[in-house]
Amino acid sequence: MAEESRNPGTWFDQASAADQAAAAEREQVTQRALFARVMFLVGVTCGFAAAGAFIGKDFTGGWMIGAWVVALVLVIASAFLKRPSGMLGMTLLFGVGLFLGMAVGPVLNTYVEAGSAQVLWQAAGATGLFIAGFGAWGYATRRDLAPLARIAFWALLGLIVFGIVLIFVNIPGGRLIYAILGLAIFAVWTMFDFQRLRRSRTGDAAVPIALGIFLDIFNVFLFFLQIFGGGGR
């Protein structure tokens, strides 16, 4: 004690180290809380998507298109909220899940009625492994993935154009190529969204990040469904 009183710098160094340790601990607690909240929101949104798929299982083409349009409008609307993680933000998030579920409900029901429900389970299992693997990598890496995400955005636009071409032009193996390219693009988006989750320091980011991760899961599931359902034929 006498030595420390003769050397004030030692005391200040110890106090600074203690403050840094306390700040690091508070940051870890905040990150864990945010991670738990985001994953909870993603899980609830997936539940709404499942409910939507059941509700829309007998939809015809017009109703399916309408559900897609409503989901797209809700996604765009959520980007303009001043408090994206408020009650309205969560309502829009769950609405996106519900209407996207309605949009793909008839497709999923086709597999069930054809006795190919195992394809749905295979796609769901592959999606879980895909999101867990690339999400963990994105959460852990220190590399800034924003530049890759920008490239993935333009690649996604190109993929949409390619998908439109496939509607009118029969390219051998085109659907399989489309699905594989889509998985590559959303691998980047998944890593980027989980990196956003790790770097975020405020609860206001919970709903936007949950929306991004849900859209990753939804699209990856559809790509795997196309592969396991015979997209290469």
N, C-alpha and C positions, 0 to 999 in steps of 0.2 A: 504493500500500500504506500509506504514511504517513497519507494522508487517511482511509483506511478505519479505521486504528487509532485515529485521533482521533474517528471517528464510528462507534461500535459499532452504532448502529441500522442503518446501511447493510449491515453484514455479516449481521445477523440477518434483514433483509429478503431478502437474496440467498439465505440458507440456507432461509428459509421458502418462497421461490419454488421453489427446487430440490426441496424436499420435496413441495410440491404437484404439481410436474411429474412426479416419480417416482411419486407416488400415483396420478395420472391415468393414467400409462402402465401401472401394474400393474392398474388397473381395466379398461383397454381390453383387456389380455391376458386377464383373467378373463372378460370379456364374450365375446371371440372364442372362447375355449375352451368356454364354456357354449353358445354358439350352435352351434358345430360338433358338440358332443355331442348336443344336442337334435335337430338335423337328422339326425344319424346314427341316433338312436333312432327318429325318425319314418320314415326310409327303411326301416329293418329291419322296423318294424311294418307298413308298407305291403307289404313282401315277405311277411310272415306272412299278411296279408289276401289276397294273391294266391294263396298256397298253399292257404288255407282255401277260397277260391272254387273252386279246382280239385277239392279233396277233396269239397266239398259240392255239386258241380254236378248230381248226380242225387238230391239230398235231396228228400223229400216234405214236405208241409205241417207234419207233426208234428216232424220233425227240424229244419226251419227255425225253428219257434217255440222249440224247445229250445235251438238255437244262440243265438238272440236273448236268451233268459233267462240263459244262462250268461255271455254277454258283459256283460249288465247287472250280474249279480252280481259279476263281476270288476272292473268299473268302481267299484261301490260299495265293494268290499273294499279297493281301492287307496287310497281316501280315508281309511282308518283305520290305515294303516301308520305306525309310528313313524319308520321310515327309508324314505321313499317311493322314494328313488333307489338303494336297495340291490338285491341280487340278487333278492329276492322281488318288489320293485316292478317290476323289468324283466321278470320272468317273467309277472306279471299284465298288464303292458302288451302284451307279445307275445301273450299269451293272448287279450286283447281283440281284437287284430287278426285272429288266427286264427279265432275264433268268429264275428266279424262277417263275415269273408270267407265262412265256411260258410253263414251266414244268407242272404247275397245270391247265393251261387253259382248256385242254380237260375235266378234271374232273369237273371243275366248269360249263363248257358248258353242261355237261350231266344233271346237276340239272336243268338248265334253260330249256333245251329241254324237260325234263320230267315234266315240270310244277311245279317244287319244288324249285323255286327261293327263297321262304320264308326261306328255310333252310340256304341259304347263308346269308340272313339278320340276322337270329337268331345267326348264328356262328359269324358274324361280331359284332353284339351287345354284345354278351357274351365276345368276345375277348376284346372289348373296356373296359368293366367293369373290366375284369380280369387284364389287363395291368394297368389300372388306380389305382385299389386297391392295388395290390402288388407293383407296381411302387412307389406309394405314401409311402407305408410302408418302402420300401427299402431306399427311399430318406430321410426319417425322422429318421430312427433308428440310434442309435450310436453304435450298436453292429457290430463288424467286421464280415461281411458275407463271407469273403474269404474262411474260412474252410468249410462252407456249400457249396460253389461253387465247391470246389474240390470234395466233395462227390457227388454233382450233376453231375459232369463230368463223374465219373465212373459209376454212375447210368444211365447216358445217353448211355454209351457204352453197358451196360447190356440191356437197352431197345432196342437198335438196334439189338442185338442178338435175343432178344425175338421176335422182328418184323420179322426177317428172319425165325425163327422157325414157326411163324404163316403162312408163305407162304406155308410150306410143311405139317404142322400138323393142323388139325381142332380142336381147343380148344373151347368148348362152352363159349361164352361171351369173347373170347380172345381179340377181337378187342376193346371191351369196356374197358377191363382191361388195354390194351395197351394205349388207349387214356387217361384214368384217371391217370395212372402212368406218362405219358408224361406231363400232366398238372401239376402234383406235382413237377416234375423235373424243368419245365420251370417257375414255381412260384418262385423257388429259383434263377434261372438265371435272371428273371426279377428284383427281389429285388436287386441282386448283381449289375446288370448293372446300375440301377438307383442310387445305392450307389456310384458306380464309377463316375457317373455324378456329384453327390454332392461333392465328394472329389477332383475332378479334378480342377486344377488351371491354366491350359493352353489350348489354343485353338487347340493345336496339337492333343488333345485327342478327338476332336469333331467327326471326321469321324469314328474312331474305336468304340466309344461308340454308335454312331448312327447305325452302322452295327450290333452291339450286340442287341440293342433294336429292330431293324427291324426283325432280325432273331427270337427273342422272339415272336414278334407279328405274324410273318408268321407261326411258328410252333404251337402256341396256336390256331390260326385260323383253322389250319388243324385238330387239335385234336378235337375242338368243332364241326367242320364240320363232323367228323367221328361219334361223339356222336349224333348230331341232325339228321344226315343222316341215322341213323340206324345201328351204329357200334355194337350195342349189339345183332343184329340178327345173 
